[in-house]
């Protein structure tokens, strides 16, 4: 097995970036989901409720996050923490009272124009601390603004299997971006990622945190922000029910990195561990 794709989402819920290599820190891939869009009450926004977030592209250089949107000019925001920034209490699922740095009124107005709704952009700084949820965590396991875990992995063959089933119903094949993984593996059977309790990618050790339950975001075109119907959830429901919760359809595996600093590159070997 081999690492075939590395992706980050600098702003949770917005468009992805493809990388050829990536550095890791305690939170995951450096630059992944270090920014978050929240409503006026500090609750996180995603494509589940705001599919137009797919239209917001985010790029990174050493100093800045730059946002772009078809309807307005770019916006550059410093990546580094600002000791003078106002701290906001934000919420992601069951993680409450997370301390995040507000990124400015200018960013808020830019987002309001892009999304058609009031919103603020916040950033991870020194005051932010979010342990991985109990039951899956070991000491030192923390996570960024991601839904729950630092990594999501999917196999190319798993997507090919799904697309074969979609073709049987005359449905269009789907690109990998519908599922928003961090890591994509090749040279593996379909759903091999489901069986990897522990693994290494290059010199980085990971352990599985369980399957990823899929939602309406998978029905959203990641280039246009349009909802495109019931697929792939309808087809996944026929053969990818979660054995632990029949209400969930699953695709991909969540991972926690046991090696908290490291480096990943396309072409790295993927090896199971006992």
C-alpha positions in Angstrom: 0.0 0.0 0.0 1.1 3.5 -0.7 0.2 7.1 0.2 -1.4 8.6 -3.0 -2.9 11.8 -1.7 -2.5 14.4 1.1 -5.2 17.0 1.6 -5.8 19.8 4.1 -8.7 22.1 4.7 -7.2 25.3 6.2 -10.7 26.6 7.1 -13.0 24.0 8.3 -15.8 23.4 5.8 -14.1 25.3 3.0 -12.3 24.1 -0.1 -9.4 21.7 0.2 -5.7 22.1 -0.7 -3.7 19.3 -2.2 -0.1 18.8 -0.9 2.8 16.6 -2.1 4.2 16.5 1.4 3.2 17.7 4.9 4.6 18.3 8.3 2.8 17.0 11.4 2.3 18.5 14.9 0.2 17.4 17.8 -3.0 18.6 16.2 -2.4 16.8 12.8 -1.2 18.1 9.5 0.3 21.6 10.0 -2.3 24.0 8.5 -5.2 21.7 8.5 -8.4 23.2 10.0 -6.6 25.8 12.1 -9.3 28.3 11.2 -13.0 28.1 11.8 -16.1 30.0 10.7 -18.7 30.5 13.5 -22.1 32.2 13.9 -22.6 35.1 16.3 -23.1 32.7 19.1 -19.8 30.9 18.5 -21.3 27.8 17.0 -19.3 26.3 14.2 -20.6 26.5 10.6 -20.0 23.8 7.9 -21.4 22.8 4.6 -24.1 20.8 6.3 -26.0 24.0 6.8 -24.1 26.4 4.5 -23.1 24.6 1.3 -21.9 27.9 -0.2 -18.8 27.4 2.0 -17.5 25.1 -0.8 -17.1 28.3 -2.9 -14.5 29.7 -0.4 -11.0 28.7 -1.4 -8.1 28.9 1.1 -4.4 29.0 0.3 -1.5 29.2 2.7 2.0 30.6 2.5 4.5 30.9 5.4 2.7 34.0 6.8 -0.8 34.2 5.6 -4.1 32.4 5.0 -5.7 33.9 1.9 -9.4 33.4 1.2 -11.0 33.9 -2.2 -14.5 33.7 -3.4 -16.0 34.3 -6.9 -18.1 37.3 -5.7 -15.3 39.4 -4.1 -11.6 40.1 -3.8 -9.2 38.0 -1.7 -8.7 38.4 2.0 -5.3 37.8 3.7 -5.3 36.8 7.4 -2.1 36.2 9.4 -1.6 32.6 10.3 0.4 33.4 13.5 -1.3 33.8 16.8 -1.9 37.4 17.9 -1.5 38.0 21.6 -3.8 41.1 21.3 -6.6 39.2 19.6 -10.0 39.0 21.3 -10.7 35.5 22.6 -14.1 34.0 21.6 -15.7 30.9 23.1 -16.6 28.5 20.3 -18.4 25.2 20.0 -17.8 22.2 17.7 -20.3 19.4 18.3 -19.9 18.4 22.0 -16.7 20.4 22.5 -17.8 23.6 24.3 -16.1 26.7 25.6 -13.1 26.3 23.2 -10.9 29.4 23.3 -10.2 30.8 19.8 -8.7 34.0 18.5 -11.1 36.3 16.6 -9.5 37.3 13.2 -11.0 40.8 12.8 -14.1 42.7 11.8 -12.8 42.8 8.3 -12.8 39.0 8.1 -16.3 38.9 9.5 -17.7 41.3 6.9 -15.9 39.4 4.1 -17.6 36.2 5.3 -21.0 37.8 5.6 -20.8 38.9 2.0 -19.6 35.5 0.8 -22.1 33.4 2.8 -25.1 35.8 3.0 -25.2 35.3 6.8 -23.4 36.8 9.8 -20.2 34.9 10.6 -16.8 35.4 12.2 -13.5 33.8 11.4 -11.5 32.4 14.4 -8.0 30.9 14.6 -6.3 28.4 16.9 -3.9 30.1 19.3 -2.1 29.2 22.6 -5.4 29.3 24.6 -7.0 26.6 22.4 -7.0 23.1 23.9 -9.3 20.3 22.6 -8.7 16.7 23.6 -9.9 13.9 21.4 -13.2 12.6 22.8 -13.0 10.1 25.7 -13.1 6.4 24.7 -10.7 6.9 21.7 -8.1 9.1 23.3 -4.8 8.4 25.0 -2.8 11.0 26.9 -1.6 13.7 24.5 -4.2 13.1 21.9 -5.6 16.5 20.8 -7.5 17.7 17.8 -7.9 21.0 15.9 -11.3 22.3 14.5 -11.9 19.0 12.7 -15.1 17.2 13.5 -13.6 14.8 16.0 -10.2 13.3 14.9 -7.0 14.6 13.4 -7.1 12.4 10.2 -9.5 10.7 7.8 -8.1 8.1 5.4 -9.9 6.6 2.4 -8.6 4.1 -0.2 -8.8 4.7 -3.9 -10.2 1.2 -4.4 -13.0 2.0 -1.9 -14.1 4.9 -4.0 -13.8 2.8 -7.2 -16.1 0.2 -5.5 -18.7 2.8 -4.7 -18.5 4.3 -8.2 -19.1 0.8 -9.7 -22.2 0.5 -7.6 -23.4 4.0 -8.6 -22.9 3.0 -12.3 -25.2 0.1 -11.8 -28.0 2.7 -11.0 -26.9 4.9 -13.9 -25.6 7.5 -11.4 -22.5 9.6 -12.2 -19.2 8.7 -10.6 -18.0 10.8 -7.7 -14.6 12.4 -7.1 -12.7 11.9 -3.9 -13.3 15.5 -2.8 -16.9 14.7 -1.9 -15.6 12.8 1.1 -13.0 15.3 2.2 -10.2 12.9 3.4 -6.8 14.0 4.6 -5.0 10.8 3.3 -5.7 8.6 0.3 -4.1 5.3 -0.1 -3.5 3.2 -3.3 -2.4 -0.3 -4.1 -4.9 -1.7 -1.6 -8.2 -3.7 -1.8 -11.4 -1.9 -1.4 -12.0 -0.9 2.2 -8.6 -2.1 3.4 -8.5 1.0 5.5 -11.3 -0.5 7.6 -9.0 -3.3 8.7 -6.0 -1.2 9.7 -6.2 -1.0 13.5 -2.6 0.3 13.6 -0.4 1.4 10.7 2.6 3.4 9.7 2.8 5.8 6.8 6.4 6.4 6.2 7.8 6.8 9.7 4.6 8.0 11.3 2.5 5.6 13.4 -1.3 5.9 13.5 -4.1 4.0 15.1 -7.7 3.8 14.0 -10.4 5.8 15.8 -13.2 4.0 14.0 -15.3 4.5 10.9 -16.4 7.9 9.6 -20.2 8.4 9.5 -21.2 10.3 6.4 -23.6 13.2 6.1 -25.2 15.5 3.5 -21.9 17.1 2.7 -21.1 14.1 0.5 -24.0 15.2 -1.8 -22.5 18.6 -2.3 -20.5 19.6 -5.4 -17.2 20.9 -4.0 -16.7 23.3 -6.9 -20.2 24.8 -7.1 -21.7 24.4 -3.6 -24.8 22.8 -5.1 -26.6 19.9 -3.5 -26.9 17.2 -6.2 -29.4 14.7 -4.9 -29.4 11.6 -2.7 -26.2 10.0 -3.9 -23.9 8.7 -2.5 -25.8 8.3 0.7 -28.6 6.2 -0.9 -26.1 3.7 -2.4 -23.9 3.6 0.8 -27.0 2.9 2.9 -27.4 -0.4 0.9 -24.1 -1.8 1.9 -22.2 0.4 4.3 -24.3 0.5 7.4 -22.3 0.9 10.7 -22.5 -2.4 12.5 -22.6 -0.4 15.8 -25.3 2.0 14.7 -27.6 1.1 11.8 -28.6 4.7 11.4 -25.2 5.6 10.2 -23.6 5.0 6.8 -19.8 4.8 6.8 -17.0 5.5 4.4 -13.4 6.0 5.4 -11.6 5.6 8.7 -10.7 8.2 11.3 -7.1 8.1 12.5 -5.1 9.4 15.4 -1.4 9.9 14.9 0.7 8.3 17.7 3.9 10.0 16.3 3.1 13.6 17.2 5.8 15.2 15.0 6.8 13.9 11.6 6.6 14.2 7.8 4.5 12.6 5.2 5.1 12.5 1.4 3.2 11.1 -1.6 4.6 7.7 -2.3 5.3 6.8 1.4 4.7 3.1 2.1 1.6 2.3 4.2 2.2 -0.7 6.5 -0.1 -2.5 9.0 1.2 -2.8 12.6 0.3 -5.5 15.1 
